[in-house]
Amino acid sequence: MQRHRWPLIASLMTNDGNALRSAALSGAGFVLQPEVLLEDYISEGRLVRVLDAFLAPARQVNPLYLPDPRPRRKLMSLVNWILHRYADEREATGFASAHYQV
């Protein structure tokens, strides 16, 4: 595989994911974000996948929250949504946790 260097000259520099996504949607360049954050824009045709051969490897995501004797409904809804949404991937990787009820 041939390596290419990208010049470090940029008119926009930010670590805000929303700003990066907005810039890409405005035609200001490329954005590298988790697919789950961009899938609606891709399916609508507002963003197009490019450079598939150069995609970053998948990384594990670990949402953390403080223990609470009375867990908030919104938080538990999010945790349960994540567990349902990614159940197949969790089973495929052998990840299972007895700490959560789905």
PyMOL commands that set and color helices and strands:
alter all, ss='L'
color gray80, all
select helices_A, chain A and resi 17-25+35-43+52-54+73-85+87-93
alter helices_A, ss='H'
color red, helices_A
deselect
rebuild
show_as cartoon
